[in-house]
Amino acid sequence: MIVQAGEPATAGKDAVLDHVLPPDTGIPGRSVAELTADWWRWVRAQPFSPYLDPDGRLCDLGQEGPVWFLAGTDGSFNARRECNVPTGKYLLLPVINMLHRNVQPVGEPDTYSCPELVAGAAVNNDHLNSAVVLIDGVPVPEVARYRVRTAECFDIDADIGEHRAADGNGRMAAADGYWLLIEPLPPGRHTIHVGANYGASDRGYGAMVQNFEYVLDVGGWVNTAMLAPPGSGIGAGRVASKRP
């Protein structure tokens, strides 16, 4: 991973680490583990996968509520994304993580039980090789202690109405990984660098590598019309508006 220190928006560089919350906390009404399930449902509900965003054009896709979701990658490329984030938003950052879900048609019996899903999501995360996160050039200590697992299986199709079974249930899933919940950052420019990899190459995604960077302008202008990925055939217009 190649990183460089960016100038923080606050005077004290170390002060930004005070915004990183312990993994056993959360926001009012939602634990970090519950927010990671929300993150996966958010990914599934979008017309384009946010983790394939090359440069930040999809940053505001489907964003709502008090937590602004950031995205990693699928491990096939390095990303540098420039995003504008409204003030007062928590940030949920996936360092490296896995999802295990049932993939059979909705309404048919589950292929995997909940304990099997939980065990499958844990496999690669039991073999974290390295994880480095820099916020405004300051390393977050002991990133490995920010492992978060969904306590129970969750309905990953909850936000995708057309994929619901007749009984209202969707496909069940479990998530496991390393996540940072960051309190709202002061207005201004902030940088976040992430580099991480697993050391279980004999398993699916066991050799995954994450290497991505966010440049966040907190309180800046926010896109209200997303730019479609290259080659998607969808018009790429940018409309900007100021959010509080």
C-alpha positions as a Python dict, from the first residue, in 0.01 Angstrom:
ca = {
    (1, 'M'): (0, 0, 0),
    (2, 'I'): (125, 346, -91),
    (3, 'V'): (3, 625, 136),
    (4, 'Q'): (79, 989, 179),
    (5, 'A'): (-23, 1221, 456),
    (6, 'G'): (-291, 1476, 376),
    (7, 'E'): (-348, 1800, 562),
    (8, 'P'): (-632, 1763, 812),
    (9, 'A'): (-909, 2017, 851),
    (10, 'T'): (-832, 2053, 1220),
    (11, 'A'): (-523, 2191, 1389),
    (12, 'G'): (-433, 1880, 1587),
    (13, 'K'): (-372, 1573, 1371),
    (14, 'D'): (-416, 1327, 1656),
    (15, 'A'): (-754, 1481, 1743),
    (16, 'V'): (-915, 1312, 1445),
    (17, 'L'): (-861, 970, 1605),
    (18, 'D'): (-1096, 1077, 1884),
    (19, 'H'): (-1372, 1048, 1624),
    (20, 'V'): (-1317, 671, 1578),
    (21, 'L'): (-1571, 492, 1797),
    (22, 'P'): (-1508, 159, 1975),
    (23, 'P'): (-1646, -140, 1784),
    (24, 'D'): (-1894, -228, 2061),
    (25, 'T'): (-2072, 108, 2041),
    (26, 'G'): (-2286, 264, 1768),
    (27, 'I'): (-2535, 543, 1713),
    (28, 'P'): (-2862, 582, 1906),
    (29, 'G'): (-3077, 285, 1815),
    (30, 'R'): (-2820, 102, 1600),
    (31, 'S'): (-2507, -88, 1697),
    (32, 'V'): (-2206, -102, 1468),
    (33, 'A'): (-2296, -464, 1386),
    (34, 'E'): (-2649, -360, 1285),
    (35, 'L'): (-2506, -78, 1074),
    (36, 'T'): (-2288, -327, 885),
    (37, 'A'): (-2604, -521, 796),
    (38, 'D'): (-2758, -191, 682),
    (39, 'W'): (-2446, -132, 470),
    (40, 'W'): (-2483, -464, 290),
    (41, 'R'): (-2853, -399, 226),
    (42, 'W'): (-2756, -55, 92),
    (43, 'V'): (-2507, -216, -148),
    (44, 'R'): (-2766, -465, -269),
    (45, 'A'): (-3032, -199, -324),
    (46, 'Q'): (-2828, 25, -557),
    (47, 'P'): (-2842, 9, -938),
    (48, 'F'): (-2460, 2, -944),
    (49, 'S'): (-2237, -158, -682),
    (50, 'P'): (-2080, 124, -476),
    (51, 'Y'): (-1764, -84, -424),
    (52, 'L'): (-1697, -64, -801),
    (53, 'D'): (-1685, 317, -792),
    (54, 'P'): (-1349, 417, -948),
    (55, 'D'): (-1330, 783, -851),
    (56, 'G'): (-1617, 895, -626),
    (57, 'R'): (-1888, 945, -886),
    (58, 'L'): (-2118, 714, -687),
    (59, 'C'): (-2044, 857, -343),
    (60, 'D'): (-2394, 991, -273),
    (61, 'L'): (-2579, 697, -426),
    (62, 'G'): (-2864, 597, -194),
    (63, 'Q'): (-2725, 789, 103),
    (64, 'E'): (-2977, 882, 369),
    (65, 'G'): (-3000, 897, 746),
    (66, 'P'): (-2733, 989, 1003),
    (67, 'V'): (-2465, 750, 869),
    (68, 'W'): (-2282, 804, 539),
    (69, 'F'): (-2164, 474, 394),
    (70, 'L'): (-1818, 450, 241),
    (71, 'A'): (-1723, 153, 22),
    (72, 'G'): (-1417, -63, -27),
    (73, 'T'): (-1354, -248, -353),
    (74, 'D'): (-1405, -601, -482),
    (75, 'G'): (-1027, -649, -456),
    (76, 'S'): (-962, -621, -830),
    (77, 'F'): (-845, -257, -843),
    (78, 'N'): (-714, 33, -637),
    (79, 'A'): (-948, 330, -596),
    (80, 'R'): (-907, 698, -521),
    (81, 'R'): (-1241, 864, -459),
    (82, 'E'): (-1322, 1228, -405),
    (83, 'C'): (-1650, 1282, -224),
    (84, 'N'): (-1851, 1561, -72),
    (85, 'V'): (-2020, 1471, 255),
    (86, 'P'): (-2280, 1677, 441),
    (87, 'T'): (-2181, 1799, 786),
    (88, 'G'): (-2301, 1604, 1086),
    (89, 'K'): (-2279, 1260, 921),
    (90, 'Y'): (-2120, 958, 1085),
    (91, 'L'): (-1898, 758, 847),
    (92, 'L'): (-1907, 379, 826),
    (93, 'L'): (-1582, 255, 673),
    (94, 'P'): (-1531, -108, 565),
    (95, 'V'): (-1162, -195, 601),
    (96, 'I'): (-1199, -551, 472),
    (97, 'N'): (-1500, -774, 516),
    (98, 'M'): (-1700, -1073, 397),
    (99, 'L'): (-2065, -1163, 346),
    (100, 'H'): (-2208, -1514, 332),
    (101, 'R'): (-2567, -1539, 207),
    (102, 'N'): (-2816, -1781, 70),
    (103, 'V'): (-2842, -1749, -309),
    (104, 'Q'): (-3130, -1982, -390),
    (105, 'P'): (-3443, -1821, -543),
    (106, 'V'): (-3640, -1626, -286),
    (107, 'G'): (-3916, -1837, -138),
    (108, 'E'): (-3730, -2167, -167),
    (109, 'P'): (-3579, -2339, 140),
    (110, 'D'): (-3249, -2191, 258),
    (111, 'T'): (-2935, -2370, 146),
    (112, 'Y'): (-2745, -2270, 460),
    (113, 'S'): (-2857, -2241, 818),
    (114, 'C'): (-2777, -1927, 1014),
    (115, 'P'): (-2486, -2091, 1204),
    (116, 'E'): (-2342, -2205, 871),
    (117, 'L'): (-2371, -1853, 728),
    (118, 'V'): (-2199, -1705, 1033),
    (119, 'A'): (-1917, -1959, 1009),
    (120, 'G'): (-1872, -1894, 636),
    (121, 'A'): (-1849, -1518, 684),
    (122, 'A'): (-1586, -1565, 955),
    (123, 'V'): (-1341, -1787, 765),
    (124, 'N'): (-1125, -1526, 592),
    (125, 'N'): (-1157, -1279, 877),
    (126, 'D'): (-999, -1537, 1105),
    (127, 'H'): (-691, -1497, 881),
    (128, 'L'): (-641, -1121, 863),
    (129, 'N'): (-286, -1064, 740),
    (130, 'S'): (-260, -687, 774),
    (131, 'A'): (-481, -381, 807),
    (132, 'V'): (-370, -17, 796),
    (133, 'V'): (-598, 287, 813),
    (134, 'L'): (-473, 646, 803),
    (135, 'I'): (-710, 933, 878),
    (136, 'D'): (-560, 1268, 783),
    (137, 'G'): (-221, 1099, 779),
    (138, 'V'): (-254, 955, 1131),
    (139, 'P'): (-261, 573, 1165),
    (140, 'V'): (-551, 418, 1355),
    (141, 'P'): (-391, 195, 1621),
    (142, 'E'): (-468, -177, 1629),
    (143, 'V'): (-715, -193, 1343),
    (144, 'A'): (-752, -567, 1407),
    (145, 'R'): (-949, -494, 1722),
    (146, 'Y'): (-1226, -336, 1514),
    (147, 'R'): (-1366, -670, 1403),
    (148, 'V'): (-1745, -662, 1386),
    (149, 'R'): (-1981, -954, 1326),
    (150, 'T'): (-2356, -952, 1286),
    (151, 'A'): (-2489, -1118, 1599),
    (152, 'E'): (-2773, -1280, 1406),
    (153, 'C'): (-2846, -1348, 1042),
    (154, 'F'): (-3033, -1074, 860),
    (155, 'D'): (-3257, -1036, 557),
    (156, 'I'): (-3028, -893, 290),
    (157, 'D'): (-3322, -829, 56),
    (158, 'A'): (-3507, -604, 300),
    (159, 'D'): (-3456, -297, 77),
    (160, 'I'): (-3528, -475, -254),
    (161, 'G'): (-3903, -518, -275),
    (162, 'E'): (-3913, -710, -603),
    (163, 'H'): (-3692, -982, -457),
    (164, 'R'): (-3922, -1053, -164),
    (165, 'A'): (-4094, -1386, -116),
    (166, 'A'): (-4470, -1406, -74),
    (167, 'D'): (-4430, -1436, 304),
    (168, 'G'): (-4228, -1112, 313),
    (169, 'N'): (-3894, -1281, 378),
    (170, 'G'): (-3586, -1252, 162),
    (171, 'R'): (-3250, -1425, 151),
    (172, 'M'): (-3072, -1458, 483),
    (173, 'A'): (-2708, -1354, 528),
    (174, 'A'): (-2433, -1302, 785),
    (175, 'A'): (-2151, -1047, 776),
    (176, 'D'): (-1808, -1038, 939),
    (177, 'G'): (-1515, -804, 898),
    (178, 'Y'): (-1320, -501, 1011),
    (179, 'W'): (-1513, -174, 1022),
    (180, 'L'): (-1464, 176, 1159),
    (181, 'L'): (-1754, 393, 1270),
    (182, 'I'): (-1630, 751, 1265),
    (183, 'E'): (-1809, 1037, 1437),
    (184, 'P'): (-1890, 1343, 1222),
    (185, 'L'): (-1567, 1510, 1114),
    (186, 'P'): (-1519, 1887, 1122),
    (187, 'P'): (-1599, 2075, 802),
    (188, 'G'): (-1313, 2079, 555),
    (189, 'R'): (-1095, 1838, 364),
    (190, 'H'): (-1009, 1498, 511),
    (191, 'T'): (-827, 1197, 371),
    (192, 'I'): (-874, 831, 458),
    (193, 'H'): (-634, 563, 329),
    (194, 'V'): (-705, 191, 369),
    (195, 'G'): (-477, -104, 299),
    (196, 'A'): (-564, -457, 413),
    (197, 'N'): (-541, -819, 304),
    (198, 'Y'): (-631, -1169, 410),
    (199, 'G'): (-386, -1456, 440),
    (200, 'A'): (-611, -1752, 351),
    (201, 'S'): (-542, -1789, -20),
    (202, 'D'): (-676, -2144, -36),
    (203, 'R'): (-1032, -2019, 19),
    (204, 'G'): (-1265, -1802, -185),
    (205, 'Y'): (-1155, -1438, -150),
    (206, 'G'): (-889, -1559, 92),
    (207, 'A'): (-625, -1357, -91),
    (208, 'M'): (-837, -1041, -116),
    (209, 'V'): (-645, -712, -100),
    (210, 'Q'): (-798, -374, -23),
    (211, 'N'): (-614, -56, -126),
    (212, 'F'): (-826, 255, -156),
    (213, 'E'): (-833, 621, -63),
    (214, 'Y'): (-1108, 870, 10),
    (215, 'V'): (-1068, 1245, -12),
    (216, 'L'): (-1368, 1387, 170),
    (217, 'D'): (-1486, 1747, 159),
    (218, 'V'): (-1711, 1765, 464),
    (219, 'G'): (-1972, 2033, 420),
    (220, 'G'): (-1892, 2073, 51),
    (221, 'W'): (-2116, 2050, -251),
    (222, 'V'): (-2291, 1716, -287),
    (223, 'N'): (-2398, 1547, -611),
    (224, 'T'): (-2771, 1505, -657),
    (225, 'A'): (-2736, 1328, -994),
    (226, 'M'): (-2489, 1043, -988),
    (227, 'L'): (-2242, 982, -1266),
    (228, 'A'): (-2289, 640, -1421),
    (229, 'P'): (-1988, 410, -1455),
    (230, 'P'): (-1808, 423, -1792),
    (231, 'G'): (-1974, 208, -2055),
    (232, 'S'): (-2303, 180, -1868),
    (233, 'G'): (-2496, 360, -2142),
    (234, 'I'): (-2654, 595, -1890),
    (235, 'G'): (-2612, 969, -1926),
    (236, 'A'): (-2350, 1118, -1700),
    (237, 'G'): (-2466, 1458, -1586),
    (238, 'R'): (-2361, 1618, -1261),
    (239, 'V'): (-2595, 1841, -1068),
    (240, 'A'): (-2470, 1991, -746),
    (241, 'S'): (-2658, 2131, -449),
    (242, 'K'): (-2561, 2238, -100),
    (243, 'R'): (-2677, 2015, 183),
    (244, 'P'): (-2690, 2130, 543),
}
